[in-house]
Amino acid sequence: MDNSGTRCSQKYIVKSAPPHRLDNERAILKTLGHQSGVRRLVDDIQNPPLLVLQYYDDNLLNCCRTKSVEGRELKTVAKTVLQALAALHNQGLVHTDVKPDNIFINYSDNPKRISEVALGDFGDTCHVGPNPDPNEDGHIIGAGIFRSPEAILNLRWGRQRTSGPLVLLSSA
């Protein structure tokens, strides 16, 4: 029910995962707040540990399997995801698992058209400081099929020593 006592019908996603992943995702989503292009944390349940997340109609992987996505829509998806990644990178965070099934979409009244896009699944997001240890081994990141070349080669990644932007290659 809403504040006026009117019954409301909304859908949510209830997410369960290993505790360390939920803790990480919770912290990241609270850090980002209501950042545009990021799947919103609606509630946080402690016992049992669960996250209640904003519902989306579909993910980009399923959408592309069943519908033709037009150039204009692809630009919107790319721009939104890049803005979400920029917000993460500004906080010194790296998503590590950007892939089509972690990009969530809502359809407009015309079910073939995308009206809203958000990046989700921040459970493996990690912090990268400005001066990473040069002797530190790389981290296995992302799903194998979408893993970038530097991740496949287990190379060190992070901020450049020149304090430049966060750098990760993409094999997409």
MDTraj code that builds the backbone (N, CA, C; nanometers):
import mdtraj as md
import numpy as np

residues = "MET ASP ASN SER GLY THR ARG CYS SER GLN LYS TYR ILE VAL LYS SER ALA PRO PRO HIS ARG LEU ASP ASN GLU ARG ALA ILE LEU LYS THR LEU GLY HIS GLN SER GLY VAL ARG ARG LEU VAL ASP ASP ILE GLN ASN PRO PRO LEU LEU VAL LEU GLN TYR TYR ASP ASP ASN LEU LEU ASN CYS CYS ARG THR LYS SER VAL GLU GLY ARG GLU LEU LYS THR VAL ALA LYS THR VAL LEU GLN ALA LEU ALA ALA LEU HIS ASN GLN GLY LEU VAL HIS THR ASP VAL LYS PRO ASP ASN ILE PHE ILE ASN TYR SER ASP ASN PRO LYS ARG ILE SER GLU VAL ALA LEU GLY ASP PHE GLY ASP THR CYS HIS VAL GLY PRO ASN PRO ASP PRO ASN GLU ASP GLY HIS ILE ILE GLY ALA GLY ILE PHE ARG SER PRO GLU ALA ILE LEU ASN LEU ARG TRP GLY ARG GLN ARG THR SER GLY PRO LEU VAL LEU LEU SER SER ALA".split()
xyz = np.array([
    [0.0831, -0.1178, 0.0000],
    [0.0000, 0.0000, 0.0000],
    [0.0878, 0.1244, 0.0000],
    [0.0377, 0.2291, -0.0627],
    [0.1118, 0.3558, -0.0602],
    [0.0698, 0.4366, 0.0629],
    [0.1200, 0.5589, 0.0754],
    [0.0924, 0.6428, 0.1929],
    [-0.0555, 0.6744, 0.2114],
    [-0.1329, 0.6710, 0.1042],
    [-0.2753, 0.7034, 0.1145],
    [-0.3598, 0.5800, 0.1457],
    [-0.2964, 0.4633, 0.1588],
    [-0.3699, 0.3409, 0.1862],
    [-0.4168, 0.2698, 0.0611],
    [-0.3803, 0.3233, -0.0555],
    [-0.4180, 0.2607, -0.1819],
    [-0.3257, 0.1430, -0.2099],
    [-0.3860, 0.0335, -0.2519],
    [-0.3081, -0.0846, -0.2834],
    [-0.2288, -0.0615, -0.4116],
    [-0.0989, -0.0926, -0.4084],
    [-0.0111, -0.0742, -0.5244],
    [0.0399, -0.2097, -0.5703],
    [0.0610, -0.2211, -0.6974],
    [0.1155, -0.3449, -0.7515],
    [0.2472, -0.3140, -0.8207],
    [0.3566, -0.3491, -0.7560],
    [0.4879, -0.3297, -0.8152],
    [0.5650, -0.4595, -0.8052],
    [0.6528, -0.4803, -0.9012],
    [0.7368, -0.5988, -0.9015],
    [0.8769, -0.5617, -0.8552],
    [0.9405, -0.6560, -0.7854],
    [1.0776, -0.6394, -0.7404],
    [1.1520, -0.7699, -0.7633],
    [1.2817, -0.7628, -0.7620],
    [1.3661, -0.8812, -0.7691],
    [1.4267, -0.9016, -0.6310],
    [1.4163, -1.0229, -0.5785],
    [1.4788, -1.0563, -0.4512],
    [1.6012, -1.1405, -0.4835],
    [1.7177, -1.0896, -0.4463],
    [1.8438, -1.1530, -0.4842],
    [1.9102, -1.2191, -0.3639],
    [1.9466, -1.3447, -0.3832],
    [2.0233, -1.4191, -0.2850],
    [2.1549, -1.4579, -0.3511],
    [2.2624, -1.4495, -0.2773],
    [2.3949, -1.4852, -0.3285],
    [2.4837, -1.5117, -0.2079],
    [2.6063, -1.5599, -0.2306],
    [2.6978, -1.5763, -0.1168],
    [2.7110, -1.4441, -0.0403],
    [2.7215, -1.4515, 0.0921],
    [2.7225, -1.3297, 0.1749],
    [2.8245, -1.2243, 0.1320],
    [2.9452, -1.2643, 0.0944],
    [3.0455, -1.1640, 0.0564],
    [3.0042, -1.0874, -0.0690],
    [2.9360, -1.1561, -0.1615],
    [2.8888, -1.0885, -0.2830],
    [2.7747, -0.9921, -0.2510],
    [2.6813, -1.0360, -0.1657],
    [2.5708, -0.9475, -0.1268],
    [2.6227, -0.8261, -0.0506],
    [2.7180, -0.8483, 0.0400],
    [2.7757, -0.7361, 0.1152],
    [2.8403, -0.6363, 0.0208],
    [2.9134, -0.6886, -0.0774],
    [2.9816, -0.6017, -0.1735],
    [2.8807, -0.5250, -0.2581],
    [2.7815, -0.5958, -0.3108],
    [2.6810, -0.5301, -0.3948],
    [2.6035, -0.4251, -0.3148],
    [2.5666, -0.4577, -0.1927],
    [2.4954, -0.3631, -0.1061],
    [2.5781, -0.2358, -0.0879],
    [2.7056, -0.2520, -0.0552],
    [2.7934, -0.1360, -0.0331],
    [2.8072, -0.0516, -0.1594],
    [2.8232, -0.1168, -0.2739],
    [2.8384, -0.0445, -0.4012],
    [2.7109, 0.0331, -0.4320],
    [2.5954, -0.0329, -0.4201],
    [2.4685, 0.0330, -0.4526],
    [2.4395, 0.1484, -0.3572],
    [2.4776, 0.1348, -0.2318],
    [2.4588, 0.2462, -0.1377],
    [2.5535, 0.3609, -0.1708],
    [2.6737, 0.3295, -0.2167],
    [2.7695, 0.4326, -0.2578],
    [2.7178, 0.5095, -0.3781],
    [2.6596, 0.4368, -0.4744],
    [2.6126, 0.5001, -0.5979],
    [2.4785, 0.5699, -0.5804],
    [2.4057, 0.5351, -0.4746],
    [2.2761, 0.5983, -0.4511],
    [2.1812, 0.5744, -0.5671],
    [2.1205, 0.6792, -0.6167],
    [2.0258, 0.6680, -0.7279],
    [2.0912, 0.7120, -0.8576],
    [2.2132, 0.6707, -0.8804],
    [2.2861, 0.7029, -1.0028],
    [2.2074, 0.6535, -1.1244],
    [2.1897, 0.7386, -1.2197],
    [2.1209, 0.7017, -1.3430],
    [2.1956, 0.5870, -1.4103],
    [2.1202, 0.4905, -1.4610],
    [2.1801, 0.3789, -1.5331],
    [2.2295, 0.2664, -1.4448],
    [2.1988, 0.2721, -1.3147],
    [2.2384, 0.1674, -1.2208],
    [2.1122, 0.1080, -1.1596],
    [2.1041, -0.0253, -1.1593],
    [1.9883, -0.0916, -1.0993],
    [1.9784, -0.0517, -0.9520],
    [1.8623, -0.0058, -0.9115],
    [1.8417, 0.0535, -0.7796],
    [1.8176, -0.0519, -0.6711],
    [1.8807, -0.0301, -0.5564],
    [1.8562, -0.1100, -0.4365],
    [1.7304, -0.0550, -0.3695],
    [1.6280, -0.1390, -0.3557],
    [1.5009, -0.0971, -0.2967],
    [1.5004, -0.1231, -0.1465],
    [1.5538, -0.2392, -0.1066],
    [1.5564, -0.2749, 0.0349],
    [1.6699, -0.3729, 0.0587],
    [1.7069, -0.3842, 0.1840],
    [1.8186, -0.4669, 0.2259],
    [1.7705, -0.5492, 0.3445],
    [1.7622, -0.6802, 0.3283],
    [1.7127, -0.7682, 0.4341],
    [1.8322, -0.8415, 0.4942],
    [1.8434, -0.8371, 0.6262],
    [1.9603, -0.8947, 0.6935],
    [1.9461, -1.0438, 0.7235],
    [1.8246, -1.0884, 0.7614],
    [1.8117, -1.2278, 0.8009],
    [1.6855, -1.2882, 0.7425],
    [1.6955, -1.3723, 0.6411],
    [1.8180, -1.4151, 0.5734],
    [1.8718, -1.3016, 0.4861],
    [2.0019, -1.3048, 0.4547],
    [2.0604, -1.1967, 0.3744],
    [2.0064, -1.1966, 0.2313],
    [1.9371, -1.0884, 0.1977],
    [1.8771, -1.0723, 0.0651],
    [1.8836, -0.9258, 0.0252],
    [1.8858, -0.9022, -0.1050],
    [1.8727, -0.7667, -0.1577],
    [1.7438, -0.7599, -0.2369],
    [1.6688, -0.6545, -0.2191],
    [1.5488, -0.6307, -0.2987],
    [1.5867, -0.5227, -0.3991],
    [1.5773, -0.5577, -0.5272],
    [1.6243, -0.4712, -0.6348],
    [1.5109, -0.4303, -0.7267],
    [1.5322, -0.3202, -0.7951],
    [1.4371, -0.2712, -0.8946],
    [1.4149, -0.3791, -1.0008],
    [1.2900, -0.3975, -1.0382],
    [1.2525, -0.4957, -1.1405],
    [1.2714, -0.4363, -1.2794],
    [1.3184, -0.5191, -1.3719],
    [1.3248, -0.4829, -1.5140],
    [1.2582, -0.5931, -1.5947],
    [1.2040, -0.5553, -1.7103],
    [1.1320, -0.6501, -1.7944],
    [1.2209, -0.7614, -1.8484],
    [1.3474, -0.7310, -1.8749],
    [1.4332, -0.8260, -1.9459],
    [1.5786, -0.7853, -1.9273],
    [1.6681, -0.8661, -1.9830],
    [1.8078, -0.8245, -1.9913],
    [1.8457, -0.8181, -2.1389],
    [1.9568, -0.7550, -2.1678],
    [1.9947, -0.7306, -2.3069],
    [2.0205, -0.8598, -2.3834],
    [2.0741, -0.9617, -2.3172],
    [2.1002, -1.0886, -2.3848],
    [1.9704, -1.1497, -2.4358],
    [1.8694, -1.1611, -2.3496],
    [1.7406, -1.2169, -2.3924],
    [1.6748, -1.1295, -2.4978],
    [1.6836, -0.9994, -2.4799],
    [1.6246, -0.9061, -2.5761],
    [1.6829, -0.9281, -2.7156],
    [1.8139, -0.9384, -2.7237],
    [1.8797, -0.9545, -2.8542],
    [1.8515, -1.0904, -2.9169],
    [1.8203, -1.1882, -2.8345],
    [1.7858, -1.3212, -2.8875],
    [1.6478, -1.3221, -2.9517],
    [1.5587, -1.2368, -2.9017],
    [1.4195, -1.2429, -2.9464],
    [1.3736, -1.1245, -3.0297],
    [1.4472, -1.0139, -3.0247],
    [1.4030, -0.8927, -3.0941],
    [1.5181, -0.8305, -3.1710],
    [1.4825, -0.7575, -3.2721],
    [1.5812, -0.6787, -3.3449],
    [1.5980, -0.5461, -3.2712],
    [1.7205, -0.5176, -3.2285],
    [1.7475, -0.3930, -3.1569],
    [1.8051, -0.2939, -3.2568],
    [1.7387, -0.1795, -3.2708],
    [1.7787, -0.0797, -3.3705],
    [1.8985, 0.0019, -3.3235],
    [1.9646, 0.0664, -3.4184],
    [2.0829, 0.1466, -3.3906],
    [2.0617, 0.2524, -3.2848],
    [1.9490, 0.3215, -3.2900],
    [1.9189, 0.4262, -3.1919],
    [1.9109, 0.3669, -3.0513],
    [1.8494, 0.2496, -3.0410],
    [1.8381, 0.1830, -2.9112],
    [1.9746, 0.1365, -2.8614],
    [2.0557, 0.0848, -2.9522],
    [2.1906, 0.0416, -2.9135],
    [2.2729, 0.1582, -2.8614],
    [2.2578, 0.2747, -2.9245],
    [2.3287, 0.3941, -2.8770],
    [2.2834, 0.4313, -2.7364],
    [2.1531, 0.4212, -2.7113],
    [2.0999, 0.4516, -2.5784],
    [2.1547, 0.3538, -2.4751],
    [2.1560, 0.2257, -2.5097],
    [2.2097, 0.1237, -2.4191],
    [2.3563, 0.1522, -2.3900],
    [2.4349, 0.1744, -2.4953],
    [2.5784, 0.1992, -2.4781],
    [2.6032, 0.3237, -2.3933],
    [2.5324, 0.4315, -2.4229],
    [2.5523, 0.5567, -2.3492],
    [2.5187, 0.5387, -2.2014],
    [2.4083, 0.4722, -2.1730],
    [2.3661, 0.4523, -2.0342],
    [2.4661, 0.3667, -1.9575],
    [2.5102, 0.2570, -2.0190],
    [2.6069, 0.1685, -1.9527],
    [2.7397, 0.2404, -1.9321],
    [2.7838, 0.3158, -2.0316],
    [2.9099, 0.3898, -2.0175],
    [2.9009, 0.4963, -1.9081],
    [2.7856, 0.5606, -1.8953],
    [2.7676, 0.6589, -1.7874],
    [2.7711, 0.5908, -1.6502],
    [2.7098, 0.4731, -1.6399],
    [2.7131, 0.3985, -1.5135],
    [2.8559, 0.3561, -1.4804],
    [2.9296, 0.3104, -1.5816],
    [3.0694, 0.2712, -1.5598],
    [3.1550, 0.3912, -1.5206],
    [3.1290, 0.5059, -1.5815],
    [3.2035, 0.6276, -1.5462],
    [3.1788, 0.6644, -1.3999],
    [3.0542, 0.6500, -1.3540],
    [3.0231, 0.6787, -1.2135],
    [3.1000, 0.5840, -1.1215],
    [3.1068, 0.4572, -1.1594],
    [3.1853, 0.3602, -1.0820],
    [3.3324, 0.3988, -1.0805],
    [3.3860, 0.4256, -1.1983],
    [3.5285, 0.4566, -1.2111],
    [3.5649, 0.5832, -1.1349],
    [3.4735, 0.6796, -1.1288],
    [3.4980, 0.8015, -1.0513],
    [3.5127, 0.7718, -0.9024],
    [3.4572, 0.6601, -0.8590],
    [3.4696, 0.6165, -0.7194],
    [3.5876, 0.5202, -0.7016],
    [3.6640, 0.4953, -0.8107],
    [3.7755, 0.4006, -0.8043],
    [3.7296, 0.2563, -0.8070],
    [3.6113, 0.2309, -0.8641],
    [3.5530, 0.0970, -0.8675],
    [3.5526, 0.0416, -1.0092],
    [3.5687, -0.0898, -1.0200],
    [3.5627, -0.1591, -1.1488],
    [3.4566, -0.2678, -1.1382],
    [3.3639, -0.2716, -1.2322],
    [3.2522, -0.3664, -1.2294],
    [3.3001, -0.5107, -1.2419],
    [3.3870, -0.5416, -1.3324],
    [3.4489, -0.6722, -1.3622],
    [3.3572, -0.7757, -1.4267],
    [3.2291, -0.7490, -1.4424],
    [3.1403, -0.8497, -1.5010],
    [3.0344, -0.7862, -1.5908],
    [3.0768, -0.6915, -1.6740],
    [2.9839, -0.6289, -1.7681],
    [2.9610, -0.7267, -1.8823],
    [2.8379, -0.7651, -1.8997],
    [2.7995, -0.8572, -2.0068],
    [2.6515, -0.8353, -2.0352],
    [2.6030, -0.8832, -2.1493],
    [2.4642, -0.8541, -2.1883],
    [2.3589, -0.8949, -2.0855],
    [2.3813, -1.0038, -2.0117],
    [2.2778, -1.0420, -1.9156],
    [2.2879, -0.9674, -1.7827],
    [2.3829, -0.8750, -1.7703],
    [2.3880, -0.7844, -1.6550],
    [2.3469, -0.6423, -1.6927],
    [2.2935, -0.6276, -1.8126],
    [2.2375, -0.5001, -1.8582],
    [2.0867, -0.5206, -1.8661],
    [2.0144, -0.4499, -1.7811],
    [1.8708, -0.4714, -1.7666],
    [1.7928, -0.3640, -1.8403],
    [1.6787, -0.4054, -1.8967],
    [1.5997, -0.3137, -1.9787],
    [1.4511, -0.3225, -1.9443],
    [1.3839, -0.2122, -1.9650],
    [1.2380, -0.2073, -1.9631],
    [1.1927, -0.1738, -2.1038],
    [1.0789, -0.2293, -2.1411],
    [1.0216, -0.2012, -2.2720],
    [0.9198, -0.0884, -2.2599],
    [0.9024, -0.0165, -2.3684],
    [0.7976, 0.0857, -2.3737],
    [0.6648, 0.0158, -2.4009],
    [0.5597, 0.0938, -2.4257],
    [0.4298, 0.0345, -2.4575],
    [0.4397, -0.0552, -2.5796],
    [0.5282, -0.0205, -2.6712],
    [0.5565, -0.1062, -2.7853],
    [0.6650, -0.2030, -2.7389],
    [0.6335, -0.3323, -2.7192],
    [0.7284, -0.4254, -2.6583],
    [0.8588, -0.4459, -2.7360],
    [0.8669, -0.3935, -2.8567],
    [0.9915, -0.4062, -2.9316],
    [1.0876, -0.2929, -2.8995],
    [1.0446, -0.1918, -2.8266],
    [1.1258, -0.0731, -2.8023],
    [1.1721, -0.0653, -2.6580],
    [1.2983, -0.0329, -2.6409],
    [1.3590, -0.0206, -2.5088],
    [1.3330, 0.1198, -2.4539],
    [1.2802, 0.1270, -2.3306],
    [1.2517, 0.2580, -2.2712],
    [1.3462, 0.2933, -2.1567],
    [1.4088, 0.1941, -2.0950],
    [1.4954, 0.2196, -1.9797],
    [1.6055, 0.1140, -1.9755],
    [1.7245, 0.1557, -1.9340],
    [1.8415, 0.0675, -1.9300],
    [1.9125, 0.0868, -1.7967],
    [1.9640, -0.0227, -1.7405],
    [2.0430, -0.0118, -1.6171],
    [2.1447, -0.1248, -1.6100],
    [2.2602, -0.0930, -1.5572],
    [2.3644, -0.1918, -1.5314],
    [2.3395, -0.2509, -1.3933],
    [2.3566, -0.3813, -1.3806],
    [2.3352, -0.4475, -1.2524],
    [2.4429, -0.5492, -1.2217],
    [2.4229, -0.6248, -1.1162],
    [2.5125, -0.7287, -1.0647],
    [2.6496, -0.6725, -1.0281],
    [2.6543, -0.6090, -0.9131],
    [2.7774, -0.5458, -0.8650],
    [2.8489, -0.6310, -0.7604],
    [2.8160, -0.7602, -0.7527],
    [2.8733, -0.8480, -0.6509],
    [3.0231, -0.8671, -0.6603],
    [3.0783, -0.8611, -0.7799],
    [3.2229, -0.8788, -0.7977],
    [3.2957, -0.7476, -0.8222],
    [3.2269, -0.6364, -0.8064],
    [3.2901, -0.5054, -0.8251],
    [3.4023, -0.4901, -0.7238],
    [3.5133, -0.4336, -0.7683],
    [3.6247, -0.4164, -0.6750],
    [3.6834, -0.2764, -0.6842],
    [3.7485, -0.2380, -0.5756],
    [3.8120, -0.1070, -0.5654],
    [3.9545, -0.1178, -0.6174],
    [3.9948, -0.0221, -0.6987],
    [4.1310, -0.0169, -0.7499],
    [4.1886, 0.1179, -0.7110],
    [4.2912, 0.1150, -0.6306],
    [4.3536, 0.2390, -0.5856],
    [4.4374, 0.3024, -0.6954],
    [4.4806, 0.4255, -0.6739],
    [4.5585, 0.4973, -0.7754],
    [4.6996, 0.4425, -0.7940],
    [4.7518, 0.3687, -0.6958],
    [4.8880, 0.3152, -0.7043],
    [4.8889, 0.1659, -0.6741],
    [4.8434, 0.0830, -0.7701],
    [4.8398, -0.0603, -0.7441],
    [4.9808, -0.1161, -0.7256],
    [4.9907, -0.2229, -0.6479],
    [5.1182, -0.2887, -0.6228],
    [5.1655, -0.3556, -0.7515],
    [5.2835, -0.3202, -0.8042],
    [5.3298, -0.3791, -0.9298],
    [5.3588, -0.5278, -0.9185],
    [5.3754, -0.5789, -0.7964],
    [5.4035, -0.7213, -0.7778],
    [5.2777, -0.8044, -0.7571],
    [5.1641, -0.7376, -0.7446],
    [5.0388, -0.8078, -0.7199],
    [4.9945, -0.8814, -0.8454],
    [4.9486, -1.0057, -0.8273],
    [4.8965, -1.0827, -0.9398],
    [4.7637, -1.0245, -0.9846],
    [4.7281, -1.0519, -1.1104],
    [4.5975, -1.0103, -1.1610],
    [4.4875, -1.0914, -1.0954],
    [4.3636, -1.0517, -1.1177],
    [4.2487, -1.1197, -1.0601],
    [4.1683, -1.1814, -1.1737],
    [4.1154, -1.3006, -1.1515],
    [4.0252, -1.3606, -1.2492],
    [3.8945, -1.2830, -1.2402],
    [3.8529, -1.2247, -1.3509],
    [3.7323, -1.1424, -1.3493],
    [3.6398, -1.1802, -1.4636],
    [3.5128, -1.1607, -1.4426],
    [3.4136, -1.1752, -1.5482],
    [3.3851, -1.3187, -1.5880],
    [3.2810, -1.3341, -1.6673],
    [3.2439, -1.4637, -1.7226],
    [3.3361, -1.4945, -1.8402],
    [3.3817, -1.6175, -1.8495],
    [3.4798, -1.6572, -1.9500],
    [3.4483, -1.6134, -2.0915],
    [3.3247, -1.6301, -2.1344],
    [3.2889, -1.5980, -2.2725],
    [3.2994, -1.4483, -2.3015],
    [3.2859, -1.3648, -2.1985],
    [3.2912, -1.2196, -2.2174],
    [3.4190, -1.1578, -2.1603],
    [3.5123, -1.2404, -2.1183],
    [3.6329, -1.1916, -2.0514],
    [3.7226, -1.1165, -2.1488],
    [3.7760, -1.0058, -2.1031],
    [3.8641, -0.9223, -2.1857],
    [4.0015, -0.9876, -2.2000],
    [4.0801, -0.9452, -2.3003],
    [4.2123, -1.0060, -2.3213],
    [4.3026, -0.9986, -2.1987],
    [4.3060, -0.8845, -2.1288],
    [4.3949, -0.8746, -2.0127],
    [4.3503, -0.9652, -1.8991],
    [4.2191, -0.9927, -1.8906],
    [4.1705, -1.0842, -1.7874],
    [4.2039, -1.2283, -1.8235],
    [4.1906, -1.2634, -1.9500],
    [4.2255, -1.3983, -1.9948],
    [4.3727, -1.4265, -1.9675],
    [4.4574, -1.3269, -1.9903],
    [4.6017, -1.3416, -1.9693],
    [4.6417, -1.3198, -1.8235],
    [4.5433, -1.2929, -1.7369],
    [4.5658, -1.2700, -1.5944],
    [4.6672, -1.1586, -1.5692],
    [4.6595, -1.0530, -1.6516],
    [4.7494, -0.9388, -1.6372],
    [4.6997, -0.8460, -1.5274],
    [4.7901, -0.7740, -1.4680],
    [4.7554, -0.6725, -1.3696],
    [4.6725, -0.5648, -1.4379],
    [4.5743, -0.5122, -1.3705],
    [4.4928, -0.4068, -1.4280],
    [4.4593, -0.3062, -1.3199],
    [4.4225, -0.1883, -1.3624],
    [4.3863, -0.0846, -1.2669],
    [4.4178, 0.0518, -1.3217],
    [4.4363, 0.1462, -1.2329],
    [4.4677, 0.2829, -1.2748],
    [4.6121, 0.2879, -1.3222],
    [4.6341, 0.3679, -1.4221],
    [4.7703, 0.3867, -1.4719],
    [4.8535, 0.4575, -1.3663],
    [4.9823, 0.4297, -1.3612],
    [5.0709, 0.4955, -1.2649],
    [5.0738, 0.6465, -1.2868],
    [5.0389, 0.6919, -1.4050],
    [5.0395, 0.8356, -1.4333],
    [4.9123, 0.9028, -1.3826],
    [4.8370, 0.8314, -1.3013],
    [4.7085, 0.8760, -1.2465],
    [4.6073, 0.9069, -1.3565],
    [4.6184, 0.8342, -1.4652],
    [4.5233, 0.8470, -1.5751],
    [4.3943, 0.7741, -1.5435],
    [4.3100, 0.7555, -1.6429],
    [4.1802, 0.6917, -1.6206],
    [4.1953, 0.5425, -1.5925],
    [4.0914, 0.4858, -1.5351],
    [4.0868, 0.3434, -1.5126],
    [4.0859, 0.2748, -1.6481],
    [4.1679, 0.1716, -1.6666],
    [4.1832, 0.1109, -1.7978],
    [4.1481, -0.0366, -1.7929],
    [4.0532, -0.0777, -1.8731],
    [4.0226, -0.2174, -1.8988],
    [3.9881, -0.2289, -2.0460],
    [4.0417, -0.3287, -2.1114],
    [4.0085, -0.3517, -2.2516],
    [3.8777, -0.4279, -2.2581],
    [3.8164, -0.4298, -2.3740],
    [3.6943, -0.5060, -2.3914],
    [3.7080, -0.5956, -2.5119],
    [3.6618, -0.7191, -2.4979],
    [3.6650, -0.8105, -2.6109],
    [3.5295, -0.8193, -2.6781],
    [3.4347, -0.7393, -2.6316],
    [3.3006, -0.7399, -2.6899],
    [3.3107, -0.6760, -2.8234],
])
top = md.Topology()
chain = top.add_chain()
for i, resn in enumerate(residues, 1):
    res = top.add_residue(resn, chain, resSeq=i)
    for name in ("N", "CA", "C"):
        top.add_atom(name, md.element.get_by_symbol(name[0]), res)
traj = md.Trajectory(xyz[None], top)
